[in-house]
Amino acid sequence: MSVTLPPQLDVWRMVANQRRFEGSLPLAHMPRLAGVLADAEGDCSYVVEFYRDPLKLDVMHIQLNTVFHLICQRTLERFALPVAIDQRLGLISDEAQEASLPEDMEAVLIEGHGEVSPAQLIEDELLLAVPLVPVNPDASDLDPKWSGDEAVEEEKSSPFAALKALKDNT
């Protein structure tokens, strides 16, 4: 059954009932993410499933698809970067439980009564997908002949070149 995402939910009840949520969230409603993007146009489609896996681990499976609009740090032009995330989150109530999670599963510590904001968890996953240095994969490579170092090399050529020229003149 597919239902839209509530603002707050109890993850333990969601796992017990094997709930599934599907829909989309506007990127503009994610303030932390909007601050690192060139603009917050568009939506993020999501599928969030809660279940207990065969190893008896409580899991929140998040699948996200969106497009980030970023500024290329090579060309300083805006470009679109498609993003697809498929992440299984192991829901734990104590940090000691993290050791029992498989390597491909990220731990999420659920404190208190299990109330979390699923939209905030989605925003966290999207923030992790933002490249540290955005570079448009379609941007042409820089010309290796020009790097700006040539002018520096000319200045560094020899501090005694002028003295040599005086010596040669005498």
Helices and strands as residue ranges (DSSP letters): E 9-10, H 11-16, E 20-26, G 27-29, H 31-34, E 43-52, E 58-71, E 78-92, G 95-100, E 106-109, E 115-116, H 118-129, H 149-156, H 161-169
